[in-house]
Amino acid sequence: MRILTCLLTISAAIGLSACTQFPELEGSISASARQAPYPTLLPDALLGTVQPVEDAPDIATSLTGRAANLRARGDILRGAPIVDPQDRAAMIAALERLGG
């Protein structure tokens, strides 16, 4: 009986997944992107010798600022209570009623 239930569940899952609609991708690539040449791939040995991008300092500054903002937001959220005092009291009362 368990095997039959398992097989029916798997069959239903496979059958329902076959009805999934796939996203329309035809219009998502521009004509210039379709005609662009394939990018040149570098051998593994050259990857360590590639010069950094000229925008790297700007990107690093931007990322450093964003990281600082995220840390500040994290500090604010760490100080904020997740559950307000009223809800906390209600939960504690419910636990005490249930013997927990």
C-alpha positions as CSV (number, residue, x, y, z in Angstrom):
1,M,0.0,0.0,0.0
2,R,2.8,2.4,0.9
3,I,4.5,1.7,-2.4
4,L,1.4,2.4,-4.3
5,T,0.9,5.7,-2.5
6,C,4.5,6.6,-3.2
7,L,4.2,5.8,-6.9
8,L,1.0,7.8,-7.2
9,T,2.5,10.8,-5.5
10,I,5.6,10.7,-7.7
11,S,3.4,10.3,-10.8
12,A,1.2,13.2,-9.8
13,A,4.3,15.4,-9.2
14,I,5.8,14.5,-12.6
15,G,2.5,15.0,-14.3
16,L,1.9,18.4,-12.7
17,S,5.4,19.6,-13.5
18,A,4.9,18.8,-17.2
19,C,2.2,21.5,-17.2
20,T,4.6,24.3,-16.3
21,Q,4.8,27.2,-18.7
22,F,8.2,28.1,-19.8
23,P,9.2,31.8,-19.9
24,E,9.2,33.5,-23.3
25,L,12.9,34.0,-24.2
26,E,12.7,34.9,-27.9
27,G,12.4,38.7,-27.5
28,S,14.8,39.0,-24.6
29,I,18.1,39.1,-26.6
30,S,18.7,42.2,-28.6
31,A,19.8,42.0,-32.3
32,S,23.2,43.6,-31.5
33,A,23.8,40.9,-28.8
34,R,22.9,38.2,-31.2
35,Q,25.4,39.5,-33.7
36,A,28.2,40.2,-31.2
37,P,31.3,38.0,-31.5
38,Y,31.8,35.3,-28.9
39,P,34.1,36.7,-26.1
40,T,37.8,35.6,-26.1
41,L,38.5,33.1,-23.4
42,L,41.9,33.2,-21.6
43,P,43.9,30.1,-20.7
44,D,44.1,29.4,-17.0
45,A,47.8,30.3,-16.9
46,L,47.0,33.9,-17.9
47,L,44.2,34.6,-15.5
48,G,46.7,35.5,-12.7
49,T,48.6,38.0,-14.9
50,V,45.6,40.0,-16.1
51,Q,45.8,43.6,-15.1
52,P,43.0,44.9,-12.9
53,V,40.2,47.0,-14.3
54,E,40.8,50.8,-14.2
55,D,37.5,51.3,-12.4
56,A,38.6,49.0,-9.6
57,P,39.3,51.9,-7.1
58,D,35.8,53.4,-7.8
59,I,34.2,50.0,-7.4
60,A,36.1,49.3,-4.2
61,T,35.1,52.7,-2.8
62,S,31.5,52.1,-3.7
63,L,31.5,48.6,-2.2
64,T,33.2,49.8,1.0
65,G,30.5,52.5,1.4
66,R,27.7,50.0,0.8
67,A,29.2,47.5,3.3
68,A,29.4,50.3,5.9
69,N,25.7,51.1,5.3
70,L,24.8,47.5,5.6
71,R,26.8,47.1,8.8
72,A,25.0,50.2,10.2
73,R,21.6,48.8,9.3
74,G,22.6,45.5,10.9
75,D,23.6,47.3,14.1
76,I,20.2,49.1,14.2
77,L,18.3,45.8,13.6
78,R,20.4,44.0,16.3
79,G,19.2,46.5,18.9
80,A,15.5,46.4,17.9
81,P,13.3,43.8,19.5
82,I,11.9,41.2,17.2
83,V,8.7,40.7,19.2
84,D,7.1,43.7,20.8
85,P,6.5,43.6,24.6
86,Q,2.7,42.9,24.3
87,D,3.2,39.9,22.0
88,R,6.1,38.6,24.1
89,A,3.9,38.8,27.3
90,A,1.1,36.9,25.5
91,M,3.5,34.2,24.3
92,I,5.0,33.8,27.7
93,A,1.4,33.6,29.2
94,A,0.4,31.0,26.6
95,L,3.5,28.9,27.4
96,E,2.8,29.0,31.1
97,R,-0.8,27.9,30.5
98,L,0.5,25.0,28.5
99,G,3.0,24.0,31.1
100,G,6.0,25.1,29.0
